[in-house]
Amino acid sequence: MKNDSFVVTVEWIDEYATPNGAWTQSQLDQIGVTWPPPRGWKRGAVGRVITVQQKAIFEQRIYKEDA
């Protein structure tokens, strides 16, 4: 059976930070975090279930000028 969802972890979030150690608005959109990200956003995102498509977009680190 194909798994069409992914559970967000802090390790996964940290792994896909930009080279500057931050995250793009596009990335945060994929995990349901508003822009600008509020204090504690990472803790709030952990455990959320997202689609594999959202996971793939998050992992691309799409920059605004690339979109």
Gaussian input, Z-matrix of N, CA and C with variables (Angstrom, degrees):
# hf/3-21g

backbone

0 1
 N
 C     1     B1
 C     2     B2     1     A1
 N     3     B3     2     A2     1     D1
 C     4     B4     3     A3     2     D2
 C     5     B5     4     A4     3     D3
 N     6     B6     5     A5     4     D4
 C     7     B7     6     A6     5     D5
 C     8     B8     7     A7     6     D6
 N     9     B9     8     A8     7     D7
 C    10    B10     9     A9     8     D8
 C    11    B11    10    A10     9     D9
 N    12    B12    11    A11    10    D10
 C    13    B13    12    A12    11    D11
 C    14    B14    13    A13    12    D12
 N    15    B15    14    A14    13    D13
 C    16    B16    15    A15    14    D14
 C    17    B17    16    A16    15    D15
 N    18    B18    17    A17    16    D16
 C    19    B19    18    A18    17    D17
 C    20    B20    19    A19    18    D18
 N    21    B21    20    A20    19    D19
 C    22    B22    21    A21    20    D20
 C    23    B23    22    A22    21    D21
 N    24    B24    23    A23    22    D22
 C    25    B25    24    A24    23    D23
 C    26    B26    25    A25    24    D24
 N    27    B27    26    A26    25    D25
 C    28    B28    27    A27    26    D26
 C    29    B29    28    A28    27    D27
 N    30    B30    29    A29    28    D28
 C    31    B31    30    A30    29    D29
 C    32    B32    31    A31    30    D30
 N    33    B33    32    A32    31    D31
 C    34    B34    33    A33    32    D32
 C    35    B35    34    A34    33    D33
 N    36    B36    35    A35    34    D34
 C    37    B37    36    A36    35    D35
 C    38    B38    37    A37    36    D36
 N    39    B39    38    A38    37    D37
 C    40    B40    39    A39    38    D38
 C    41    B41    40    A40    39    D39
 N    42    B42    41    A41    40    D40
 C    43    B43    42    A42    41    D41
 C    44    B44    43    A43    42    D42
 N    45    B45    44    A44    43    D43
 C    46    B46    45    A45    44    D44
 C    47    B47    46    A46    45    D45
 N    48    B48    47    A47    46    D46
 C    49    B49    48    A48    47    D47
 C    50    B50    49    A49    48    D48
 N    51    B51    50    A50    49    D49
 C    52    B52    51    A51    50    D50
 C    53    B53    52    A52    51    D51
 N    54    B54    53    A53    52    D52
 C    55    B55    54    A54    53    D53
 C    56    B56    55    A55    54    D54
 N    57    B57    56    A56    55    D55
 C    58    B58    57    A57    56    D56
 C    59    B59    58    A58    57    D57
 N    60    B60    59    A59    58    D58
 C    61    B61    60    A60    59    D59
 C    62    B62    61    A61    60    D60
 N    63    B63    62    A62    61    D61
 C    64    B64    63    A63    62    D62
 C    65    B65    64    A64    63    D63
 N    66    B66    65    A65    64    D64
 C    67    B67    66    A66    65    D65
 C    68    B68    67    A67    66    D66
 N    69    B69    68    A68    67    D67
 C    70    B70    69    A69    68    D68
 C    71    B71    70    A70    69    D69
 N    72    B72    71    A71    70    D70
 C    73    B73    72    A72    71    D71
 C    74    B74    73    A73    72    D72
 N    75    B75    74    A74    73    D73
 C    76    B76    75    A75    74    D74
 C    77    B77    76    A76    75    D75
 N    78    B78    77    A77    76    D76
 C    79    B79    78    A78    77    D77
 C    80    B80    79    A79    78    D78
 N    81    B81    80    A80    79    D79
 C    82    B82    81    A81    80    D80
 C    83    B83    82    A82    81    D81
 N    84    B84    83    A83    82    D82
 C    85    B85    84    A84    83    D83
 C    86    B86    85    A85    84    D84
 N    87    B87    86    A86    85    D85
 C    88    B88    87    A87    86    D86
 C    89    B89    88    A88    87    D87
 N    90    B90    89    A89    88    D88
 C    91    B91    90    A90    89    D89
 C    92    B92    91    A91    90    D90
 N    93    B93    92    A92    91    D91
 C    94    B94    93    A93    92    D92
 C    95    B95    94    A94    93    D93
 N    96    B96    95    A95    94    D94
 C    97    B97    96    A96    95    D95
 C    98    B98    97    A97    96    D96
 N    99    B99    98    A98    97    D97
 C   100   B100    99    A99    98    D98
 C   101   B101   100   A100    99    D99
 N   102   B102   101   A101   100   D100
 C   103   B103   102   A102   101   D101
 C   104   B104   103   A103   102   D102
 N   105   B105   104   A104   103   D103
 C   106   B106   105   A105   104   D104
 C   107   B107   106   A106   105   D105
 N   108   B108   107   A107   106   D106
 C   109   B109   108   A108   107   D107
 C   110   B110   109   A109   108   D108
 N   111   B111   110   A110   109   D109
 C   112   B112   111   A111   110   D110
 C   113   B113   112   A112   111   D111
 N   114   B114   113   A113   112   D112
 C   115   B115   114   A114   113   D113
 C   116   B116   115   A115   114   D114
 N   117   B117   116   A116   115   D115
 C   118   B118   117   A117   116   D116
 C   119   B119   118   A118   117   D117
 N   120   B120   119   A119   118   D118
 C   121   B121   120   A120   119   D119
 C   122   B122   121   A121   120   D120
 N   123   B123   122   A122   121   D121
 C   124   B124   123   A123   122   D122
 C   125   B125   124   A124   123   D123
 N   126   B126   125   A125   124   D124
 C   127   B127   126   A126   125   D125
 C   128   B128   127   A127   126   D126
 N   129   B129   128   A128   127   D127
 C   130   B130   129   A129   128   D128
 C   131   B131   130   A130   129   D129
 N   132   B132   131   A131   130   D130
 C   133   B133   132   A132   131   D131
 C   134   B134   133   A133   132   D132
 N   135   B135   134   A134   133   D133
 C   136   B136   135   A135   134   D134
 C   137   B137   136   A136   135   D135
 N   138   B138   137   A137   136   D136
 C   139   B139   138   A138   137   D137
 C   140   B140   139   A139   138   D138
 N   141   B141   140   A140   139   D139
 C   142   B142   141   A141   140   D140
 C   143   B143   142   A142   141   D141
 N   144   B144   143   A143   142   D142
 C   145   B145   144   A144   143   D143
 C   146   B146   145   A145   144   D144
 N   147   B147   146   A146   145   D145
 C   148   B148   147   A147   146   D146
 C   149   B149   148   A148   147   D147
 N   150   B150   149   A149   148   D148
 C   151   B151   150   A150   149   D149
 C   152   B152   151   A151   150   D150
 N   153   B153   152   A152   151   D151
 C   154   B154   153   A153   152   D152
 C   155   B155   154   A154   153   D153
 N   156   B156   155   A155   154   D154
 C   157   B157   156   A156   155   D155
 C   158   B158   157   A157   156   D156
 N   159   B159   158   A158   157   D157
 C   160   B160   159   A159   158   D158
 C   161   B161   160   A160   159   D159
 N   162   B162   161   A161   160   D160
 C   163   B163   162   A162   161   D161
 C   164   B164   163   A163   162   D162
 N   165   B165   164   A164   163   D163
 C   166   B166   165   A165   164   D164
 C   167   B167   166   A166   165   D165
 N   168   B168   167   A167   166   D166
 C   169   B169   168   A168   167   D167
 C   170   B170   169   A169   168   D168
 N   171   B171   170   A170   169   D169
 C   172   B172   171   A171   170   D170
 C   173   B173   172   A172   171   D171
 N   174   B174   173   A173   172   D172
 C   175   B175   174   A174   173   D173
 C   176   B176   175   A175   174   D174
 N   177   B177   176   A176   175   D175
 C   178   B178   177   A177   176   D176
 C   179   B179   178   A178   177   D177
 N   180   B180   179   A179   178   D178
 C   181   B181   180   A180   179   D179
 C   182   B182   181   A181   180   D180
 N   183   B183   182   A182   181   D181
 C   184   B184   183   A183   182   D182
 C   185   B185   184   A184   183   D183
 N   186   B186   185   A185   184   D184
 C   187   B187   186   A186   185   D185
 C   188   B188   187   A187   186   D186
 N   189   B189   188   A188   187   D187
 C   190   B190   189   A189   188   D188
 C   191   B191   190   A190   189   D189
 N   192   B192   191   A191   190   D190
 C   193   B193   192   A192   191   D191
 C   194   B194   193   A193   192   D192
 N   195   B195   194   A194   193   D193
 C   196   B196   195   A195   194   D194
 C   197   B197   196   A196   195   D195
 N   198   B198   197   A197   196   D196
 C   199   B199   198   A198   197   D197
 C   200   B200   199   A199   198   D198

   B1=1.4628
   B2=1.5228
   B3=1.3137
   B4=1.4586
   B5=1.5322
   B6=1.3348
   B7=1.4621
   B8=1.5235
   B9=1.3364
   B10=1.4588
   B11=1.5146
   B12=1.3289
   B13=1.4617
   B14=1.5235
   B15=1.3213
   B16=1.4564
   B17=1.5193
   B18=1.3207
   B19=1.4598
   B20=1.5318
   B21=1.3196
   B22=1.4626
   B23=1.5294
   B24=1.3374
   B25=1.4647
   B26=1.5216
   B27=1.3078
   B28=1.4576
   B29=1.5305
   B30=1.3147
   B31=1.4682
   B32=1.5214
   B33=1.3241
   B34=1.4623
   B35=1.5247
   B36=1.3376
   B37=1.4693
   B38=1.5227
   B39=1.3164
   B40=1.4665
   B41=1.5227
   B42=1.3203
   B43=1.4702
   B44=1.5240
   B45=1.3245
   B46=1.4602
   B47=1.5218
   B48=1.3229
   B49=1.4619
   B50=1.5250
   B51=1.3171
   B52=1.4560
   B53=1.5321
   B54=1.3230
   B55=1.4701
   B56=1.5363
   B57=1.3302
   B58=1.4696
   B59=1.5267
   B60=1.3370
   B61=1.4622
   B62=1.5116
   B63=1.3210
   B64=1.4594
   B65=1.5316
   B66=1.3214
   B67=1.4584
   B68=1.5088
   B69=1.3244
   B70=1.4570
   B71=1.5223
   B72=1.3237
   B73=1.4581
   B74=1.5174
   B75=1.3113
   B76=1.4617
   B77=1.5291
   B78=1.3258
   B79=1.4628
   B80=1.5261
   B81=1.3158
   B82=1.4590
   B83=1.5156
   B84=1.3443
   B85=1.4646
   B86=1.5254
   B87=1.3106
   B88=1.4717
   B89=1.5218
   B90=1.3231
   B91=1.4658
   B92=1.5365
   B93=1.3426
   B94=1.4634
   B95=1.5097
   B96=1.3361
   B97=1.4674
   B98=1.5297
   B99=1.3321
   B100=1.4634
   B101=1.5218
   B102=1.3201
   B103=1.4673
   B104=1.5023
   B105=1.3147
   B106=1.4553
   B107=1.5347
   B108=1.3294
   B109=1.4616
   B110=1.5320
   B111=1.3130
   B112=1.4726
   B113=1.5258
   B114=1.2863
   B115=1.4680
   B116=1.5245
   B117=1.3223
   B118=1.4566
   B119=1.5221
   B120=1.3470
   B121=1.4668
   B122=1.5239
   B123=1.3349
   B124=1.4652
   B125=1.5221
   B126=1.3074
   B127=1.4725
   B128=1.5304
   B129=1.3232
   B130=1.4582
   B131=1.5143
   B132=1.3260
   B133=1.4691
   B134=1.5216
   B135=1.3167
   B136=1.4653
   B137=1.5304
   B138=1.3197
   B139=1.4571
   B140=1.5135
   B141=1.3474
   B142=1.4598
   B143=1.5169
   B144=1.2998
   B145=1.4596
   B146=1.5252
   B147=1.3316
   B148=1.4614
   B149=1.5280
   B150=1.3211
   B151=1.4644
   B152=1.5242
   B153=1.3290
   B154=1.4643
   B155=1.5275
   B156=1.3298
   B157=1.4662
   B158=1.5326
   B159=1.3306
   B160=1.4620
   B161=1.5258
   B162=1.3047
   B163=1.4641
   B164=1.5265
   B165=1.3261
   B166=1.4626
   B167=1.5215
   B168=1.3176
   B169=1.4688
   B170=1.5246
   B171=1.3232
   B172=1.4650
   B173=1.5247
   B174=1.3062
   B175=1.4620
   B176=1.5295
   B177=1.3213
   B178=1.4657
   B179=1.5197
   B180=1.3130
   B181=1.4698
   B182=1.5342
   B183=1.3200
   B184=1.4680
   B185=1.5216
   B186=1.3131
   B187=1.4637
   B188=1.5197
   B189=1.3188
   B190=1.4575
   B191=1.5262
   B192=1.3060
   B193=1.4618
   B194=1.5386
   B195=1.3318
   B196=1.4700
   B197=1.5226
   B198=1.3192
   B199=1.4759
   B200=1.5159
   A1=109.90
   A2=115.94
   A3=121.67
   A4=110.34
   A5=116.06
   A6=121.47
   A7=108.46
   A8=117.25
   A9=121.94
   A10=113.32
   A11=117.53
   A12=119.93
   A13=110.54
   A14=114.26
   A15=122.22
   A16=107.66
   A17=116.86
   A18=121.73
   A19=108.29
   A20=115.99
   A21=123.03
   A22=110.51
   A23=115.80
   A24=122.00
   A25=109.24
   A26=116.82
   A27=120.41
   A28=110.49
   A29=116.92
   A30=120.39
   A31=110.91
   A32=116.70
   A33=121.54
   A34=110.36
   A35=117.24
   A36=120.81
   A37=109.47
   A38=116.91
   A39=121.33
   A40=112.36
   A41=116.76
   A42=120.79
   A43=112.19
   A44=117.46
   A45=120.82
   A46=113.95
   A47=116.31
   A48=119.89
   A49=108.68
   A50=116.68
   A51=121.10
   A52=109.26
   A53=118.38
   A54=120.20
   A55=113.37
   A56=116.59
   A57=120.69
   A58=112.89
   A59=116.90
   A60=119.74
   A61=114.58
   A62=116.67
   A63=121.36
   A64=108.56
   A65=116.07
   A66=121.90
   A67=108.11
   A68=116.45
   A69=120.57
   A70=110.37
   A71=115.39
   A72=119.97
   A73=110.34
   A74=117.13
   A75=121.18
   A76=111.12
   A77=116.65
   A78=119.65
   A79=110.81
   A80=115.84
   A81=119.47
   A82=112.19
   A83=116.68
   A84=119.94
   A85=110.66
   A86=116.56
   A87=121.21
   A88=112.94
   A89=116.85
   A90=119.40
   A91=112.03
   A92=114.96
   A93=120.00
   A94=115.75
   A95=116.96
   A96=120.99
   A97=108.23
   A98=116.39
   A99=121.34
   A100=111.17
   A101=115.61
   A102=121.79
   A103=108.73
   A104=119.19
   A105=126.51
   A106=110.24
   A107=115.97
   A108=118.49
   A109=111.81
   A110=116.85
   A111=119.94
   A112=111.49
   A113=115.70
   A114=120.38
   A115=108.99
   A116=116.10
   A117=121.34
   A118=114.19
   A119=117.10
   A120=120.10
   A121=113.31
   A122=116.73
   A123=119.34
   A124=110.68
   A125=115.96
   A126=121.17
   A127=109.83
   A128=116.68
   A129=120.76
   A130=113.83
   A131=116.92
   A132=121.14
   A133=112.56
   A134=117.01
   A135=120.75
   A136=109.83
   A137=114.89
   A138=120.88
   A139=114.08
   A140=117.07
   A141=119.21
   A142=110.00
   A143=115.63
   A144=121.28
   A145=107.47
   A146=115.89
   A147=121.60
   A148=108.72
   A149=115.94
   A150=119.84
   A151=109.82
   A152=115.67
   A153=118.93
   A154=110.33
   A155=117.63
   A156=120.64
   A157=110.52
   A158=117.10
   A159=120.50
   A160=110.40
   A161=116.73
   A162=121.79
   A163=110.23
   A164=116.99
   A165=121.35
   A166=111.38
   A167=117.72
   A168=120.83
   A169=110.00
   A170=117.19
   A171=121.10
   A172=110.15
   A173=116.67
   A174=121.35
   A175=113.38
   A176=117.59
   A177=120.93
   A178=112.95
   A179=117.94
   A180=121.98
   A181=110.40
   A182=117.10
   A183=121.87
   A184=109.80
   A185=115.39
   A186=121.63
   A187=109.14
   A188=116.11
   A189=121.63
   A190=112.47
   A191=117.03
   A192=119.75
   A193=111.88
   A194=117.91
   A195=121.63
   A196=111.51
   A197=116.18
   A198=120.05
   A199=111.86
   D1=133.93
   D2=-178.32
   D3=-77.16
   D4=135.62
   D5=177.96
   D6=-93.66
   D7=112.85
   D8=-177.56
   D9=-100.15
   D10=13.65
   D11=-179.99
   D12=-136.90
   D13=164.24
   D14=-177.58
   D15=-143.95
   D16=138.79
   D17=178.05
   D18=-99.21
   D19=123.86
   D20=-177.35
   D21=-68.81
   D22=133.36
   D23=174.68
   D24=-124.16
   D25=158.93
   D26=178.70
   D27=-65.90
   D28=-34.81
   D29=179.37
   D30=-64.26
   D31=-41.19
   D32=178.69
   D33=-66.24
   D34=-44.51
   D35=177.91
   D36=-56.83
   D37=-49.92
   D38=-177.36
   D39=-63.84
   D40=-35.66
   D41=-179.02
   D42=-61.95
   D43=-29.80
   D44=-175.11
   D45=-107.47
   D46=25.82
   D47=172.01
   D48=-65.96
   D49=155.91
   D50=176.45
   D51=-69.66
   D52=169.84
   D53=177.17
   D54=-56.17
   D55=-24.38
   D56=178.34
   D57=-86.32
   D58=1.77
   D59=178.24
   D60=80.95
   D61=24.37
   D62=-179.89
   D63=-127.28
   D64=-168.80
   D65=179.31
   D66=-134.76
   D67=149.59
   D68=179.98
   D69=-85.46
   D70=162.34
   D71=176.73
   D72=-60.25
   D73=-39.37
   D74=178.49
   D75=-59.99
   D76=-43.55
   D77=178.63
   D78=-60.91
   D79=-48.89
   D80=-176.76
   D81=-65.34
   D82=-32.58
   D83=175.36
   D84=-57.18
   D85=-38.13
   D86=-175.93
   D87=-67.27
   D88=-24.89
   D89=-179.01
   D90=-109.37
   D91=14.82
   D92=173.37
   D93=77.16
   D94=26.29
   D95=179.71
   D96=-103.66
   D97=130.60
   D98=-179.46
   D99=-72.69
   D100=161.41
   D101=178.91
   D102=-115.00
   D103=133.84
   D104=-6.97
   D105=-68.54
   D106=152.54
   D107=-176.23
   D108=-66.37
   D109=132.37
   D110=178.93
   D111=-74.07
   D112=162.66
   D113=175.25
   D114=-57.57
   D115=135.52
   D116=178.49
   D117=82.05
   D118=12.90
   D119=-175.72
   D120=-59.15
   D121=-37.09
   D122=-178.33
   D123=-63.65
   D124=-46.93
   D125=179.94
   D126=-59.22
   D127=-38.62
   D128=179.42
   D129=-71.20
   D130=-27.80
   D131=-178.23
   D132=-81.92
   D133=-27.02
   D134=-177.73
   D135=-62.45
   D136=131.23
   D137=179.77
   D138=95.56
   D139=-12.38
   D140=177.30
   D141=-67.22
   D142=145.99
   D143=177.50
   D144=-100.97
   D145=124.46
   D146=179.10
   D147=-122.55
   D148=167.32
   D149=178.59
   D150=-79.88
   D151=162.44
   D152=177.02
   D153=-66.37
   D154=-27.47
   D155=175.73
   D156=-66.83
   D157=-43.21
   D158=177.22
   D159=-63.70
   D160=-39.54
   D161=177.82
   D162=-59.75
   D163=-45.53
   D164=-179.33
   D165=-63.55
   D166=-41.58
   D167=178.72
   D168=-64.70
   D169=-44.31
   D170=178.57
   D171=-57.29
   D172=-42.88
   D173=-176.36
   D174=-71.00
   D175=-16.51
   D176=178.71
   D177=-78.07
   D178=-17.14
   D179=-178.41
   D180=52.70
   D181=51.97
   D182=-177.46
   D183=-68.04
   D184=126.96
   D185=178.25
   D186=-92.66
   D187=150.30
   D188=-176.14
   D189=-50.79
   D190=-42.82
   D191=-178.73
   D192=-70.91
   D193=-16.40
   D194=177.53
   D195=-85.92
   D196=-23.20
   D197=-173.75
   D198=-75.09

